[in-house]
Each structure stands twice: as structure tokens, then as C-alpha cells.
């Protein structure tokens, strides 16, 4: 969960085996109107809603990890505070 529009979240991925030759991944989101993600996995909220984040290995194995993130209003925030 991310609280607040404009709030960044660094995504982390734990890959196995640790000594894999190519540990690189390609980050993506299914709805760039809700959040964007950089090539380094920094997710930034753009509006309230849900977005699925995917990390696909670059080694050609086709392995993909996904998670759903919800962008919510900051707890206790008044209208226009964000």
C-alpha cells in the first residue's frame, strides 16, 4: 500500500539462486495512470487505485513475479492536503 499521490516506494525482489548469471529484471505496471515505475523499481503513485507491478527476469526464462499495490489517501488528511 502507498499512502498519498506522489509518494514513491522502492520495490524489492529476492532472486534465487543468489549467484544467478543474469540477475537483471524488467519492471512494469499494468496501469500507468495509477502509478509509474522506473527501470530500478522505484514506484511512484499518480492517483488513487490499484496497480499490478511485474518484475520479469531478463535471462530468457520467462519467470515473472507480480504484486498488487493500492494507492490510498493519507490517513487523517483533509481534502486538498495532498
N, C-alpha and C positions, 0 to 999 in steps of 0.2 A: 504494500500500500504506500502511496505517496500522498502526503498532505500538502495541498496547495499548488496552484498553477505556477509554472516557472521553477518548481522545485526539482533539483537533479537527484538522481540515485545511481550510484555506481553498481552495475551488475557484476556478479562474480560467478565464475564457472570452475568447478573442480573436475579435472580431466584425469582419466585413468587409461593406460598406465602413466605414471608421472614422467617417465623417460621417453614418451612418445616422440618420434622423429619430428612430426609437424604438429605442434600444439596450437596452431592458429585456428580461430573461428571467425565466421562471418555473422555479425549481429544484425537483426532486423526486427521490425514491429509490423503488426498487421493493420494498424490504423494510425498513420502519421498525423491525423487531425487531433488525436488524443495525446500522443507522445512521440518524440523522435529519439533516435539512438545513434551514437557515434560509432565509428569503427573500433573504438576502445571500450565500448559497452557502457557509455555514460547516457543514461535515460533521462530525458527532460520532459516534464508534464506540460501540455499545451492547453488542455481543457479537461473538465470532469468526465469520467467514464472509465471503461475498461479497455486494456490493450494487451495483446499477447506478444511477448518477447520471445524471439527464437535465436538460438546460437547453433550454427551448423559448422561442423568440422570442415577444414579445408583439405583434409588428406584424401578426399575422394571416397570415403567410407559411407557417406550419406547419413551419418548419425546427426540427429537434431535433438536438442533439448529445448523445451518451452516452459514458460510460466506466465500466469496471468497477473497483471498488476492493475489495481484500481486506484484512480486518481480521485481523491476526496477533498472536500472543503476542510480547511484548517480548523481543528477543534476550537470552539469558542470565538471564531472570527465573525465579525459583523459583515453585512453586505458591503462590498466595496473595499474591504480591508486588504484584499489580496491583490 
